[in-house]
């Protein structure tokens, strides 16, 4: 459509030129200008980022200016012509592109200096203390009704994922607007596997004894914090894999409410820990090897936390790979350059290790291993000179650095070309 419209415009201009008395000479100028414009338009449609700097400079300066204007702002032809005739504008545009290309290159290089499985703790503050309870503050309410304006509930859940014979503690406390604790009456407290995908529950609800009497997980009698320690293995869910829901109906100060907790249960561990952690200084990095007996082959994800000698979180280390059946070792790598750059105080401690077998295209999508809580290994002391300062290297990282490097070099070369042109024209 655009090409047809352009042709119509040219014909109209030709007729006007001939009628005006310009004759064939005027007609020749019109046709020449149109062809030159069509050639320039073709150059404008070329990629804005020339992969070959030399090829990029083969485009005439006027066409280059138009191409840059299109790539930067999609300006109309009048703006393109203005940019073509203004070397300072071209210089400013390419300076902006150079700065942006350098920022992208430098940021990517900095962020990938360490491998993805060995990262500073500050990047993952939410994962450094996985065994802390989940605490929430919510208003008392029933589904579909307005929440209470003067009563709120403070709840805690020890963990979301539960494996084997592990248990999970739930607590509930109620407070008024003056933050005074209030007694709670539970009219219904059950554990069940909720219907999903249109299928009914596989078992009858199990009553649970949430209380403030000092038993079943409750720590302090009559402190108005009501608790229950739930054991899927011992309370009817030993063969269940997946979601378990705890539902509570309660009454506080003549007002009623409802709340629930969700936990995900794995009845059988796909792999079991089989010995003590060992450390090894290898190729400028510090590696931790965890022996494990794999009962179900597949992709395992294992995560550990590392603190320095002062007890401050230092790094998050991860294993993510396939494991076959039998006795295996899981390697958690603490990268050398991370140690050199952050300079932690030795000895370091490896703590709070958890892992699971990933089950693709399934619900639940994982089978949990037993969590290892607390300190599992303390390292020897090392001089920082024992570790490598080399950045992480991989085929993917090299490919991206090469790509961003070409963009940076192209922008730099264009800048130099424009500066030389301005200098020679002055």
N, C-alpha and C positions, 0 to 999 in steps of 0.2 A: 504493500500500500504506500509506504513512504517513498519507494523508488519510483512508482508511477506518478505520485504527486510531484516529485522533483522533476521528472521528465516534462510534465505539463507546465510547470513553472518556467523551465528553460525554453520551451516552445513559445510561450507567451512573451518572454523577454526577447526572443529572436524576432518575432513579429513586430514588437515595438521598436526594436533597433532598426529594422529594415524600413518601417514606416517613417521613422524619424530622419531618414536620409543617410544613415550611416553606411548603407550598402553592405557589400560582402566583407569589407575589412572589419566593420563593426561586428558582423556576424561571426567572423573568425575569432575576434577577441572574446565574444560571449562564449563560444564553444570551448575555447582554450581555457577560460576561467572555470567553466563547468567541469571540464576534465581534471583540471588541477585540484579543484575542490573535491571531486570524487576520490582522487588519489589520496588527498589529505585525510578525508573521512575514513578511508580504509586503514590508514596508519593510526587514526584515533581509536579504532576498534581493536588494535593490537593489545596484548597483555600489558598492564601497567608496570609489572615487575619483570624487567628483562632478565632472563636467566643468563644470557651471554652479554656482558657489558659492552663488548665491541659491536654486537648486533644491535644493541639498543642505541648506540651512537650513530649507526647507519641511517636512522630516521633523521630527516632534516630538522633543524632546530625549531622551525615553525610548527612542524607536525608534533615534535616532542612536547612543546608547550601545550598544544591542544590536548594531547594524550594525558598529560599530567593533570590538567584541569578537570577532564572527565573522570579520571581515577580518584581525584580528591573530593570533588563535590558534585559531580554531575551537572556542571554549569552549562548554560546555553552558549551558543556560538559567539555571542557578543563578549561574554566573559572569557571564552577561550582566546579570542583575538587580543583582548586586553592583556591576558597573561603572556601570550606570545611576544607581545611588544614590550614587556616589562621584565627585564632580566632579574631585577631585585625581587619581584614576586616569585619568579621561578626559584631563585636562591632560597627564599624563605620557605617555599613549599618543600623543597628537597631537604632543607635543614630539619624541618619538622619530621619528614619521613625517616631521615637518618637517626634522629633522636629516638623515635619510636622503635625503629628496628634494633637499635643498640639496647634499649630498655628491655625488649622482648628477649634478645639474646642473653643479656647479662642475668636477667631474672631466671630464665630457664636453666642456665648453667649453674647458678647458685642453688636453685631448688633441687637439682638432681646431682649435686656433688656427692651425696650419700645415697645408697640404694634404698628402694622403697621399703625393704624389710629391716632397716636399721635407722631409726629416726630419732631426733631429739624429743625428749619428753614434753617440751613446751608446745609441740605441734599436736599432741594428743592428750590434753589434760583430762578429757572425759573418760579415757581408757586406763589411766594410771592407777586407779583404786577400784577395781571391778567388784570387790566384795563389800563395798559400803552399801547399806540399805537404801532403797529408793523411798524418799520422804516426800509426801505431798500434803498440801493444805487446801481444803475444798469446803464449800458450803454444804450444809445439810440440805438434801433435796430428794424428791421422788421423780422418776422419769416422767417427762411431759408436764411437770408442774414447776411453779416458780420456786427458786431456792429460798431457804430461810435467810432472813436479813440479820439475825442476831446469834445464830449458832453455826459454828464451823467445825469441821472434822480434820484432825491431823492424823495421817496414816503412814505406815511404813511397811515395806516389803523387802525381806532380806535379800532375795535374788529373783530373777525372772526365769532363768534356765536351771533345771534341777535334773540330776542324773543319778541312776542307781538307787542307793540307800540314802542319798542326801535328803535333807529336810529343808523347809523354808518357813521362816517366822513372819507372821503378819501381826500388826498392832493397830489399834484404833483408839483415839481419845477425842473427846468433845469439849468445846470451850464456848463460853458466851462472849458478848462484846467487850467485857472487862478482862478477858483472858483467864477467867476462872474455870477450872475443870469441872465438868458435869458428869453425873452418872449416866450410863447407857443401858438400855434394856434391849436385848437382841431377841426379836420374835422369830427369826429364821436365820440359820447359818448352815450352808451346804457347800460341798465340793462336787463338781460334776464335769463331764466332757460335753460342751455345748454342741447343739446340732450344727452341721456345716455342709455346704454343697447340697442342701436339700435332704440330707440324711439325718435321721433321728440320733439321739444320744445312744451310745453303746452299752451304758450301764445306768443303774438307778443312782440318784443323788445320794451322797454320803454325808450324814450330819457331822458337823465339826463343833468342838466345844471351846468357843472363844470365851474367855473369862478373865476375871480380875482376882482370882482366888489363889494364885501362886502355884498352879500346876499346868501341865500341858504347854509349857513355853512361857507362861507368865512369870516375870521375875520378882515383882514386888506386890504383895497382897494389898488390896484396897488403895492403890495409888491412882485409880481411875484411868489407867492405861490398860486396855483389854487386849489380850494376846492369845494366839494359838500357833503352835508349831505343827505344821502339816507334813506328813510323810506319805508321799504317793505310794511308795513300795509297801508300806504296812497298812494303808487305809483304802485298799481296794483298787489301786491303779498299777499294780505290779506289771501287768501285761499291756498297759496303755502307752502309746507313743504319740506325743503331741500336746495340744492345748488342754489345760485343766483350769476351770474357773471356780473361784471362791465367791459366793454371793451372800450378802448380809442385808437383812432387813432389820432396822433398828428404830428405837424411839428415844428422844432426848427432850426433856422438859415439855412433855405433851405434844411434841412435834415428831413426825415420822420421816424416815429417809431410807435410801437404798444406796449401796455401793458394791463394787466387785473388784477382784484382783485376778489377773491372768498369770499363769505359770506354764512353762513348756517343759515337758518331761521326756527324758530318754531312759527307758528301763534297763538297757544293756549297753555297756561301754564298748565301742567298736575297737578300742585299743586300750591297753593298761600300761601304766608306768612300770618299768622293770629294773630299776637300779638308781644309783646316785649320779648326779650331774658331774661331768668332767669338763675342764677348761683346756684350751690349747691356743697358743700364740702362733698363728699361721698366716703367712703372706701379709704381714703387717696389720692384721686384725685379730681381735680376741673372740674366739668361738666357744660356745657352750654346747656340749653334746648330751642329749637326754635319751637314755635307752628306753625302748618301748616295745611291747609285744603287740603286733598288729593282728587283730582277729578278722577285721573286714578291710579288704584292700580298697583304695580309692584316694581321693584328694583330702589331705588333712590341713587344717589351719590351726597353728599353735602360737600363742602369744605369751611373752614374758615381759616383766617390768624390771628395770635396773635402777638402783639407787646408788648414790655416791656414799663415801664414808660418813658424811654428815646426815645421812638419811633423806637427802633431797632427791626427788625423781630426776633421773638423768636421761634414760633412753627407753624406747619401746622397741622390742625386737620380735620379729615374726618369722614363722616358717609357713610356707604355702606351697605344697608339692604333693606329688603322688607317692604313695607308700604301698608296697606289696605286703602280703601276709608274712608273718614270722617275726623274728627279732630284728629290729631296726634301730637306727639312731636318728633323732631329730636334731638338726643343727640350727642354733640361734646365733646369728652373726652380729657382733658388735663392731661396726666398721672402724678401721684405723683412723681415717681422717676425722671422723666424728670425735674420737678420743683426743686427737691432736688439737682440734679446733676448740673443743669445750673444756679440755684440761680438768677432768674431774679429780677429786681427791680419792686415792685408793686406800683400802680395798673397796671394791664394788660388791653389791649383793644382787643376786637374781631372785626375784620373788613373784608370788601370785601368778602362777602359770595356769593357763586354761587352753583347751583345745577341743576340736570337734571334727568329725568326718562330714564333709559336704556331700549332700545328697541332691543332685540336680533334678529339677522338674518333679519335685515331690513336696508333700506337706505332712509333717515338718520337713524342712530342708537340711536338717543336720542331726547327727547323733553325737551326743556329748561324751567327752572323756571326763574322768574324775578331775576336779580342780585341785591344784596344789597351792594351798594358801600359806602365806607367810614366806619367810626366807628359805630358799631351797639350795643356795650355794653362795659362798663368799670367796672372792678371787684372791689371788696373791697380789702383792704390790708390784707395780711396773713403773719404769721410767717412761715418760712420754716419747722419748727417742726410740723406743722399741716399736712404735707404730708408724705406719706409712702415712705420708701426707698426700698421696695420690688420690685424685678424684675417682669416683665410681665410673666404670666404663661398661658399656653394653652396645650392641648393634643398634638398638632403637635410639639410645641417647646420641650416638655418633650421627645417625641419620637426621635427627632433629637439629643438632648443632650445625651440621653441614647446611641444612635448609635455611635456618635462621642466619647463618654466616653468609650465605649467598645474598640474602636480602640486604644485610648490612653492607656488604662489599659493593653491591649495586648502587645503593643510596650514596655511599661514600664516593664512588667513581662519578656519579652524576653531579654531585656537589663540586668535585674538582673540575669537571668539564665546564660547568657553568662559570666557575670562578676564573678559569683560564680564558673563557670567551669574553667575560666582562673585562678582564685585564687587557686582552689584546684589542678590544674595541674602545678602550679609554684613550 
